């Protein structure tokens, strides 16, 4: 029987994922230094994302490829945008207005 995801495990992986964002390493290098496997990393990344965004929807195959996000007031000084192909874009929090405009334009073009 699978173990339940405890709040402590969820918190640990939230912290690990934040460390990963800050360290700018590959997943493999980060996992080697953190003592975990890439499979665990991606499993918990999915769990943490789901727990953080309970109302978030995955994009449908016929709809937009964009997924809504929520930016909270207590977020860090930067926002990380991850693309399916592995591309990671770090945007300073004070440039979120520009990011929003770019994403709205991209969504119109893609739609």
TAMOUR-V465153 format. One line per field, one symbol per residue. ss: DSSP state (2 for helix, 1 for strand, 0 for the rest). phi: phi as a letter, one per 40 degrees, with the letter a starting at -180 (. if undefined). psi: psi as a letter, one per 40 degrees, with the letter a starting at -180 (. if undefined). A space follows every 10 residues. Layout:
BEGIN
ss = ???
phi = ???
psi = ???
END
This chain:
BEGIN
ss = 0000002222 2222222222 2220002222 2222000222 2222222222 2200000000 0000000000 0000000111 1100000111 1122222222 2222222222 0
phi = .ccccccccc cdcccccccd cccfbcdccc cdccgbbdcc dcdccccccc ccbcccbccc ccccccbcbb bccccccabb bbbdcgcbbb bcdcbccccc cccccccccc c
psi = hiiihidddd dddddddddd ddefiidddd dddefiiddd dddddddddd ddgdeiiiii deaiehhiih hideiaeihh hhideehhhh hideeddddd dddddddddd .
END
